[in-house]
Amino acid sequence: MKTLVLLFHPDFQHSKVNRKLYDVIKNNENLIIRDMYALYPDFKIDVKKEQQYMEKADRIILQFPIRWYSSPALLKQWEDDIFEAGWGHALDNKEFTVAVTFGADGYEHGGYSHYTPHELLRPFQATAYRIGMKFVEPFVMTNVMREDEAKLQAQIDRYADYVTKPLVELDDLG
């Protein structure tokens, strides 16, 4: 399986967790990893080039930190530019997912944030379905700013397997 990981971190140099996630996958020869903020600091995305990368992949993973319940600005710009009318069919039946980090915890009904991570990621699932892709199980890390270092490292190590293992497609409620 050819997997494309698109890293969207606006301050990757100072990242605590996303850099470690990158480090555990960077030498995997079955992956293509693109640091989108390094490639497009001016937000002027080479649409055709990015579409070509996506067309060659079987699975596309968007890796980014969640901030204020949303994705980084460049990721939104990328979505607006890349998913041109009519082009999306080039991605039919490919796998699409996200690998996200949440700084805090309490992502549950009745918790501090009131919503689960899956509920907050619903727009990505809707986008996948809209363009004919399969939305597969996301990689989610919460409480990364306060979590015990050993627990964090265990989750980071799990990411190395996650990017290449078979993933379950989520249903409409998943």
Secondary structure, DSSP 8 states (H G I E B T S, - for coil): --EEEEE--TTGGG-SHHHHHHHHHTT-TTEEEEEHHHH-TTS---HHHHHHHHHH-SEEEEEEEEBTTB--HHHHHHHHHHS-TTGGGGGTT-EEEEEEEESS---STTSSSSS-HHHHTHHHHHHHHHTT-EEB--EEE--TTTS-HHHHHHHHHHHHHHTTS---B--TT-
